């Protein structure tokens, strides 16, 4: 809920709280990867992915690998 102006303002807002962006990005990418919406039971996995990715400065690869290695992704049912 903060205001910003222009691209520089957006960048500054995202850099202030990178874990918020990483969390939302992880939720969206995980939704795509699972082929379904996230459920309450997926929340601990999302938090763990973001927490572990923080150690690697929220790199894209750390988020993707976290999703691929997560229980919800590993246990998904293919259609």
Secondary structure, DSSP 8 states (H G I E B T S, - for coil): -----HHHHHHHHHHHTHHHHHHHHHHHHHHHHHTS---GGGHHHHHHHHHHHHTTTT-HHHHHHHHHHSHHHHT----
